[in-house]
Amino acid sequence: MGVAGFVLCNVAASHLPRMHHPSAVRQTSGAAGLKNSTIFRSKGLIGGQWVSAHDGKTLQVNNPSTGEIIADVPFMGRQETNDAILFCIPSF
């Protein structure tokens, strides 16, 4: 691109509406960002019950754009998977 093209692009860009910088937006996380925070759950739903992992392990969920921690959720494994399957079998 020549100098004339560079100047033309800069002039055209200067007339575009300004976009807000993403970091200027108020950040909220987890239940704090919800209008009704009672609907926020950091557990797994198995057999109609909200449960934690059997061994108590959790997994951190982060906002990919900010790195902010949103929640800690149960780190479900084999036992929780088997429980979920057992609860589903009667449905078939």
N, CA, C and O atoms as CSV, one atom per row, in Angstrom:
chain,resi,resn,atom,element,x,y,z
A,1,MET,N,N,0.864,-1.164,0.000
A,1,MET,CA,C,0.000,0.000,0.000
A,1,MET,C,C,0.907,1.222,0.000
A,1,MET,O,O,1.845,1.309,0.793
A,2,GLY,N,N,0.623,2.164,-0.893
A,2,GLY,CA,C,1.406,3.381,-0.951
A,2,GLY,C,C,1.004,4.363,0.138
A,2,GLY,O,O,0.075,4.114,0.906
A,3,VAL,N,N,1.718,5.486,0.193
A,3,VAL,CA,C,1.443,6.512,1.202
A,3,VAL,C,C,0.035,7.056,1.035
A,3,VAL,O,O,-0.652,7.289,2.029
A,4,ALA,N,N,-0.411,7.263,-0.200
A,4,ALA,CA,C,-1.759,7.792,-0.439
A,4,ALA,C,C,-2.815,6.830,0.091
A,4,ALA,O,O,-3.796,7.259,0.699
A,5,GLY,N,N,-2.619,5.523,-0.135
A,5,GLY,CA,C,-3.561,4.528,0.371
A,5,GLY,C,C,-3.581,4.488,1.887
A,5,GLY,O,O,-4.643,4.338,2.491
A,6,PHE,N,N,-2.417,4.622,2.507
A,6,PHE,CA,C,-2.315,4.622,3.966
A,6,PHE,C,C,-3.058,5.821,4.548
A,6,PHE,O,O,-3.811,5.677,5.512
A,7,VAL,N,N,-2.850,7.003,3.969
A,7,VAL,CA,C,-3.522,8.214,4.442
A,7,VAL,C,C,-5.023,8.085,4.256
A,7,VAL,O,O,-5.785,8.453,5.149
A,8,LEU,N,N,-5.467,7.566,3.107
A,8,LEU,CA,C,-6.888,7.400,2.838
A,8,LEU,C,C,-7.525,6.467,3.865
A,8,LEU,O,O,-8.612,6.750,4.367
A,9,CYS,N,N,-6.857,5.358,4.181
A,9,CYS,CA,C,-7.394,4.418,5.177
A,9,CYS,C,C,-7.493,5.071,6.544
A,9,CYS,O,O,-8.486,4.882,7.247
A,10,ASN,N,N,-6.483,5.836,6.932
A,10,ASN,CA,C,-6.512,6.497,8.238
A,10,ASN,C,C,-7.610,7.546,8.315
A,10,ASN,O,O,-8.275,7.669,9.343
A,11,VAL,N,N,-7.806,8.297,7.250
A,11,VAL,CA,C,-8.866,9.305,7.232
A,11,VAL,C,C,-10.224,8.621,7.303
A,11,VAL,O,O,-11.097,9.060,8.051
A,12,ALA,N,N,-10.415,7.547,6.531
A,12,ALA,CA,C,-11.691,6.830,6.545
A,12,ALA,C,C,-11.953,6.247,7.925
A,12,ALA,O,O,-13.078,6.308,8.421
A,13,ALA,N,N,-10.931,5.686,8.544
A,13,ALA,CA,C,-11.097,5.087,9.868
A,13,ALA,C,C,-11.422,6.142,10.915
A,13,ALA,O,O,-12.133,5.854,11.879
A,14,SER,N,N,-10.915,7.356,10.743
A,14,SER,CA,C,-11.171,8.398,11.740
A,14,SER,C,C,-12.622,8.855,11.719
A,14,SER,O,O,-13.078,9.493,12.668
A,15,HIS,N,N,-13.357,8.540,10.655
A,15,HIS,CA,C,-14.760,8.929,10.566
A,15,HIS,C,C,-15.716,7.828,11.018
A,15,HIS,O,O,-16.930,8.029,11.041
A,16,LEU,N,N,-15.175,6.671,11.376
A,16,LEU,CA,C,-16.010,5.583,11.876
A,16,LEU,C,C,-16.413,5.865,13.316
A,16,LEU,O,O,-15.669,6.510,14.056
A,17,PRO,N,N,-17.595,5.381,13.721
A,17,PRO,CA,C,-17.990,5.587,15.118
A,17,PRO,C,C,-17.008,4.884,16.045
A,17,PRO,O,O,-16.501,3.805,15.738
A,18,ARG,N,N,-16.754,5.507,17.164
A,18,ARG,CA,C,-15.826,4.929,18.138
A,18,ARG,C,C,-16.480,3.747,18.833
A,18,ARG,O,O,-17.636,3.816,19.252
A,19,MET,N,N,-15.730,2.670,18.949
A,19,MET,CA,C,-16.216,1.486,19.655
A,19,MET,C,C,-15.719,1.554,21.089
A,19,MET,O,O,-14.605,2.006,21.349
A,20,HIS,N,N,-16.538,1.109,22.000
A,20,HIS,CA,C,-16.114,1.059,23.389
A,20,HIS,C,C,-15.095,-0.053,23.558
A,20,HIS,O,O,-15.241,-1.138,22.995
A,21,HIS,N,N,-14.090,0.223,24.318
A,21,HIS,CA,C,-13.078,-0.794,24.595
A,21,HIS,C,C,-13.692,-1.835,25.515
A,21,HIS,O,O,-14.321,-1.469,26.508
A,22,PRO,N,N,-13.531,-3.134,25.219
A,22,PRO,CA,C,-14.156,-4.178,26.039
A,22,PRO,C,C,-13.828,-4.066,27.521
A,22,PRO,O,O,-14.668,-4.401,28.357
A,23,SER,N,N,-12.626,-3.603,27.871
A,23,SER,CA,C,-12.273,-3.518,29.284
A,23,SER,C,C,-13.025,-2.398,29.992
A,23,SER,O,O,-13.042,-2.342,31.222
A,24,ALA,N,N,-13.652,-1.498,29.216
A,24,ALA,CA,C,-14.406,-0.417,29.836
A,24,ALA,C,C,-15.786,-0.878,30.296
A,24,ALA,O,O,-16.460,-0.177,31.051
A,25,VAL,N,N,-16.202,-2.053,29.841
A,25,VAL,CA,C,-17.509,-2.586,30.216
A,25,VAL,C,C,-17.424,-3.143,31.629
A,25,VAL,O,O,-16.450,-3.806,31.983
A,26,ARG,N,N,-18.440,-2.874,32.429
A,26,ARG,CA,C,-18.444,-3.371,33.803
A,26,ARG,C,C,-18.474,-4.893,33.801
A,26,ARG,O,O,-19.316,-5.504,33.143
A,27,GLN,N,N,-17.568,-5.490,34.528
A,27,GLN,CA,C,-17.477,-6.942,34.586
A,27,GLN,C,C,-18.185,-7.464,35.827
A,27,GLN,O,O,-17.987,-6.946,36.925
A,28,THR,N,N,-18.996,-8.473,35.655
A,28,THR,CA,C,-19.612,-9.158,36.786
A,28,THR,C,C,-19.434,-10.643,36.560
A,28,THR,O,O,-19.292,-11.095,35.424
A,29,SER,N,N,-19.441,-11.396,37.638
A,29,SER,CA,C,-19.223,-12.825,37.469
A,29,SER,C,C,-20.202,-13.619,38.302
A,29,SER,O,O,-20.789,-13.121,39.263
A,30,GLY,N,N,-20.364,-14.887,37.899
A,30,GLY,CA,C,-21.192,-15.806,38.664
A,30,GLY,C,C,-22.577,-15.272,38.927
A,30,GLY,O,O,-23.187,-14.648,38.058
A,31,ALA,N,N,-23.074,-15.515,40.123
A,31,ALA,CA,C,-24.425,-15.120,40.497
A,31,ALA,C,C,-24.588,-13.607,40.503
A,31,ALA,O,O,-25.693,-13.107,40.295
A,32,ALA,N,N,-23.507,-12.871,40.738
A,32,ALA,CA,C,-23.598,-11.412,40.796
A,32,ALA,C,C,-24.039,-10.815,39.467
A,32,ALA,O,O,-24.627,-9.733,39.446
A,33,GLY,N,N,-23.766,-11.499,38.354
A,33,GLY,CA,C,-24.132,-10.992,37.042
A,33,GLY,C,C,-25.545,-11.325,36.618
A,33,GLY,O,O,-25.975,-10.906,35.543
A,34,LEU,N,N,-26.276,-12.062,37.425
A,34,LEU,CA,C,-27.638,-12.466,37.079
A,34,LEU,C,C,-28.662,-11.555,37.735
A,34,LEU,O,O,-28.450,-11.069,38.846
A,35,LYS,N,N,-29.774,-11.326,37.045
A,35,LYS,CA,C,-30.863,-10.562,37.654
A,35,LYS,C,C,-31.469,-11.342,38.812
A,35,LYS,O,O,-31.826,-10.759,39.836
A,36,ASN,N,N,-31.585,-12.651,38.655
A,36,ASN,CA,C,-32.133,-13.515,39.699
A,36,ASN,C,C,-31.040,-14.503,40.096
A,36,ASN,O,O,-30.906,-15.560,39.480
A,37,SER,N,N,-30.260,-14.166,41.117
A,37,SER,CA,C,-29.106,-14.982,41.486
A,37,SER,C,C,-29.488,-16.337,42.068
A,37,SER,O,O,-28.621,-17.196,42.229
A,38,THR,N,N,-30.761,-16.550,42.387
A,38,THR,CA,C,-31.165,-17.845,42.947
A,38,THR,C,C,-31.151,-18.951,41.896
A,38,THR,O,O,-31.199,-20.129,42.250
A,39,ILE,N,N,-31.086,-18.598,40.604
A,39,ILE,CA,C,-31.053,-19.630,39.567
A,39,ILE,C,C,-29.634,-20.127,39.300
A,39,ILE,O,O,-29.454,-21.107,38.577
A,40,PHE,N,N,-28.636,-19.477,39.863
A,40,PHE,CA,C,-27.247,-19.879,39.659
A,40,PHE,C,C,-26.943,-21.120,40.489
A,40,PHE,O,O,-27.186,-21.136,41.696
A,41,ARG,N,N,-26.417,-22.154,39.852
A,41,ARG,CA,C,-26.056,-23.391,40.549
A,41,ARG,C,C,-24.611,-23.746,40.215
A,41,ARG,O,O,-24.195,-23.680,39.059
A,42,SER,N,N,-23.872,-24.115,41.219
A,42,SER,CA,C,-22.510,-24.590,40.970
A,42,SER,C,C,-22.410,-26.046,41.410
A,42,SER,O,O,-21.459,-26.455,42.076
A,43,LYS,N,N,-23.412,-26.806,41.022
A,43,LYS,CA,C,-23.466,-28.241,41.294
A,43,LYS,C,C,-23.931,-28.937,40.023
A,43,LYS,O,O,-24.366,-28.288,39.072
A,44,GLY,N,N,-23.838,-30.258,40.014
A,44,GLY,CA,C,-24.306,-31.039,38.877
A,44,GLY,C,C,-25.706,-31.565,39.142
A,44,GLY,O,O,-26.052,-31.865,40.284
A,45,LEU,N,N,-26.506,-31.677,38.103
A,45,LEU,CA,C,-27.875,-32.185,38.235
A,45,LEU,C,C,-27.894,-33.659,37.842
A,45,LEU,O,O,-27.718,-34.001,36.673
A,46,ILE,N,N,-28.108,-34.523,38.824
A,46,ILE,CA,C,-28.185,-35.968,38.588
A,46,ILE,C,C,-29.444,-36.488,39.260
A,46,ILE,O,O,-29.620,-36.332,40.468
A,47,GLY,N,N,-30.305,-37.097,38.487
A,47,GLY,CA,C,-31.528,-37.676,39.038
A,47,GLY,C,C,-32.438,-36.656,39.698
A,47,GLY,O,O,-33.119,-36.964,40.675
A,48,GLY,N,N,-32.449,-35.441,39.165
A,48,GLY,CA,C,-33.312,-34.394,39.708
A,48,GLY,C,C,-32.774,-33.735,40.971
A,48,GLY,O,O,-33.467,-32.925,41.587
A,49,GLN,N,N,-31.560,-34.066,41.360
A,49,GLN,CA,C,-30.946,-33.488,42.559
A,49,GLN,C,C,-29.666,-32.739,42.182
A,49,GLN,O,O,-28.897,-33.195,41.336
A,50,TRP,N,N,-29.449,-31.591,42.818
A,50,TRP,CA,C,-28.210,-30.852,42.624
A,50,TRP,C,C,-27.168,-31.464,43.550
A,50,TRP,O,O,-27.339,-31.462,44.769
A,51,VAL,N,N,-26.085,-31.987,42.971
A,51,VAL,CA,C,-25.086,-32.706,43.760
A,51,VAL,C,C,-23.673,-32.188,43.493
A,51,VAL,O,O,-23.376,-31.633,42.436
A,52,SER,N,N,-22.822,-32.391,44.488
A,52,SER,CA,C,-21.390,-32.129,44.337
A,52,SER,C,C,-20.725,-33.409,43.859
A,52,SER,O,O,-21.352,-34.469,43.854
A,53,ALA,N,N,-19.476,-33.323,43.463
A,53,ALA,CA,C,-18.725,-34.525,43.102
A,53,ALA,C,C,-18.555,-35.373,44.359
A,53,ALA,O,O,-18.402,-34.836,45.455
A,54,HIS,N,N,-18.583,-36.690,44.205
A,54,HIS,CA,C,-18.464,-37.591,45.353
A,54,HIS,C,C,-17.175,-37.352,46.137
A,54,HIS,O,O,-17.164,-37.451,47.364
A,55,ASP,N,N,-16.090,-37.037,45.427
A,55,ASP,CA,C,-14.810,-36.823,46.110
A,55,ASP,C,C,-14.572,-35.361,46.487
A,55,ASP,O,O,-13.528,-35.021,47.044
A,56,GLY,N,N,-15.548,-34.494,46.181
A,56,GLY,CA,C,-15.442,-33.083,46.548
A,56,GLY,C,C,-14.591,-32.239,45.612
A,56,GLY,O,O,-14.437,-31.039,45.842
A,57,LYS,N,N,-14.035,-32.836,44.563
A,57,LYS,CA,C,-13.194,-32.074,43.637
A,57,LYS,C,C,-14.037,-31.078,42.851
A,57,LYS,O,O,-15.198,-31.332,42.533
A,58,THR,N,N,-13.422,-29.937,42.546
A,58,THR,CA,C,-14.093,-28.910,41.747
A,58,THR,C,C,-13.194,-28.494,40.587
A,58,THR,O,O,-11.996,-28.777,40.564
A,59,LEU,N,N,-13.804,-27.824,39.640
A,59,LEU,CA,C,-13.125,-27.324,38.457
A,59,LEU,C,C,-13.444,-25.842,38.350
A,59,LEU,O,O,-14.606,-25.445,38.439
A,60,GLN,N,N,-12.422,-25.026,38.160
A,60,GLN,CA,C,-12.615,-23.589,38.041
A,60,GLN,C,C,-13.077,-23.238,36.634
A,60,GLN,O,O,-12.497,-23.707,35.654
A,61,VAL,N,N,-14.112,-22.421,36.529
A,61,VAL,CA,C,-14.602,-21.938,35.236
A,61,VAL,C,C,-14.207,-20.473,35.128
A,61,VAL,O,O,-14.544,-19.661,35.989
A,62,ASN,N,N,-13.485,-20.146,34.054
A,62,ASN,CA,C,-13.001,-18.783,33.873
A,62,ASN,C,C,-13.653,-18.125,32.670
A,62,ASN,O,O,-13.989,-18.792,31.691
A,63,ASN,N,N,-13.830,-16.810,32.749
A,63,ASN,CA,C,-14.264,-16.019,31.610
A,63,ASN,C,C,-13.075,-15.970,30.650
A,63,ASN,O,O,-12.025,-15.447,31.022
A,64,PRO,N,N,-13.201,-16.498,29.426
A,64,PRO,CA,C,-12.048,-16.558,28.525
A,64,PRO,C,C,-11.528,-15.192,28.092
A,64,PRO,O,O,-10.360,-15.073,27.721
A,65,SER,N,N,-12.360,-14.167,28.131
A,65,SER,CA,C,-11.897,-12.854,27.683
A,65,SER,C,C,-11.179,-12.077,28.772
A,65,SER,O,O,-10.377,-11.194,28.469
A,66,THR,N,N,-11.451,-12.388,30.039
A,66,THR,CA,C,-10.824,-11.635,31.129
A,66,THR,C,C,-9.983,-12.501,32.050
A,66,THR,O,O,-9.146,-11.986,32.792
A,67,GLY,N,N,-10.195,-13.812,32.012
A,67,GLY,CA,C,-9.504,-14.702,32.932
A,67,GLY,C,C,-10.136,-14.734,34.311
A,67,GLY,O,O,-9.688,-15.476,35.185
A,68,GLU,N,N,-11.170,-13.936,34.512
A,68,GLU,CA,C,-11.850,-13.853,35.802
A,68,GLU,C,C,-12.540,-15.179,36.128
A,68,GLU,O,O,-13.135,-15.809,35.254
A,69,ILE,N,N,-12.453,-15.593,37.392
A,69,ILE,CA,C,-13.121,-16.817,37.826
A,69,ILE,C,C,-14.619,-16.550,37.899
A,69,ILE,O,O,-15.057,-15.622,38.578
A,70,ILE,N,N,-15.410,-17.375,37.191
A,70,ILE,CA,C,-16.863,-17.242,37.187
A,70,ILE,C,C,-17.469,-18.117,38.272
A,70,ILE,O,O,-18.368,-17.693,38.998
A,71,ALA,N,N,-16.965,-19.346,38.374
A,71,ALA,CA,C,-17.523,-20.284,39.353
A,71,ALA,C,C,-16.576,-21.457,39.552
A,71,ALA,O,O,-15.670,-21.686,38.750
A,72,ASP,N,N,-16.795,-22.184,40.618
A,72,ASP,CA,C,-16.171,-23.485,40.837
A,72,ASP,C,C,-17.294,-24.497,40.734
A,72,ASP,O,O,-18.273,-24.422,41.477
A,73,VAL,N,N,-17.158,-25.441,39.822
A,73,VAL,CA,C,-18.203,-26.445,39.607
A,73,VAL,C,C,-17.659,-27.822,39.956
A,73,VAL,O,O,-16.444,-28.021,39.955
A,74,PRO,N,N,-18.542,-28.782,40.258
A,74,PRO,CA,C,-18.067,-30.125,40.589
A,74,PRO,C,C,-17.304,-30.753,39.422
A,74,PRO,O,O,-17.723,-30.661,38.268
A,75,PHE,N,N,-16.192,-31.382,39.739
A,75,PHE,CA,C,-15.414,-32.112,38.744
A,75,PHE,C,C,-15.917,-33.544,38.770
A,75,PHE,O,O,-15.408,-34.391,39.504
A,76,MET,N,N,-16.930,-33.791,37.951
A,76,MET,CA,C,-17.600,-35.087,37.935
A,76,MET,C,C,-16.738,-36.125,37.225
A,76,MET,O,O,-16.056,-35.824,36.246
A,77,GLY,N,N,-16.781,-37.334,37.731
A,77,GLY,CA,C,-15.974,-38.406,37.163
A,77,GLY,C,C,-16.802,-39.632,36.846
A,77,GLY,O,O,-17.991,-39.540,36.541
A,78,ARG,N,N,-16.154,-40.779,36.924
A,78,ARG,CA,C,-16.776,-42.053,36.565
A,78,ARG,C,C,-17.991,-42.353,37.444
A,78,ARG,O,O,-19.038,-42.753,36.935
A,79,GLN,N,N,-17.860,-42.163,38.752
A,79,GLN,CA,C,-18.965,-42.502,39.658
A,79,GLN,C,C,-20.198,-41.642,39.375
A,79,GLN,O,O,-21.316,-42.155,39.347
A,80,GLU,N,N,-20.003,-40.356,39.168
A,80,GLU,CA,C,-21.130,-39.468,38.873
A,80,GLU,C,C,-21.748,-39.795,37.511
A,80,GLU,O,O,-22.964,-39.711,37.338
A,81,THR,N,N,-20.903,-40.167,36.551
A,81,THR,CA,C,-21.404,-40.561,35.233
A,81,THR,C,C,-22.268,-41.809,35.345
A,81,THR,O,O,-23.348,-41.875,34.758
A,82,ASN,N,N,-21.795,-42.795,36.096
A,82,ASN,CA,C,-22.579,-44.018,36.302
A,82,ASN,C,C,-23.898,-43.720,37.010
A,82,ASN,O,O,-24.935,-44.281,36.655
A,83,ASP,N,N,-23.862,-42.837,38.014
A,83,ASP,CA,C,-25.098,-42.450,38.709
A,83,ASP,C,C,-26.097,-41.836,37.733
A,83,ASP,O,O,-27.282,-42.170,37.758
A,84,ALA,N,N,-25.616,-40.938,36.873
A,84,ALA,CA,C,-26.495,-40.277,35.905
A,84,ALA,C,C,-27.099,-41.293,34.938
A,84,ALA,O,O,-28.282,-41.210,34.605
A,85,ILE,N,N,-26.292,-42.245,34.490
A,85,ILE,CA,C,-26.790,-43.280,33.573
A,85,ILE,C,C,-27.847,-44.134,34.263
A,85,ILE,O,O,-28.881,-44.437,33.667
A,86,LEU,N,N,-27.601,-44.525,35.512
A,86,LEU,CA,C,-28.570,-45.351,36.248
A,86,LEU,C,C,-29.906,-44.637,36.423
A,86,LEU,O,O,-30.961,-45.266,36.352
A,87,PHE,N,N,-29.864,-43.324,36.650
A,87,PHE,CA,C,-31.107,-42.565,36.790
A,87,PHE,C,C,-31.840,-42.440,35.458
A,87,PHE,O,O,-33.063,-42.301,35.437
A,88,CYS,N,N,-31.107,-42.487,34.350
A,88,CYS,CA,C,-31.723,-42.328,33.024
A,88,CYS,C,C,-32.309,-43.621,32.471
A,88,CYS,O,O,-33.256,-43.575,31.687
A,89,ILE,N,N,-31.774,-44.764,32.857
A,89,ILE,CA,C,-32.197,-46.049,32.286
A,89,ILE,C,C,-33.712,-46.246,32.334
A,89,ILE,O,O,-34.282,-46.669,31.329
A,90,PRO,N,N,-34.395,-45.963,33.446
A,90,PRO,CA,C,-35.854,-46.167,33.463
A,90,PRO,C,C,-36.609,-45.306,32.443
A,90,PRO,O,O,-37.738,-45.632,32.077
A,91,SER,N,N,-36.003,-44.226,31.988
A,91,SER,CA,C,-36.655,-43.350,31.008
A,91,SER,C,C,-36.746,-43.987,29.633
A,91,SER,O,O,-37.555,-43.560,28.809
A,92,PHE,N,N,-35.933,-45.000,29.371
A,92,PHE,CA,C,-35.929,-45.646,28.061
A,92,PHE,C,C,-36.808,-46.816,28.132
A,92,PHE,O,O,-36.969,-47.529,27.142
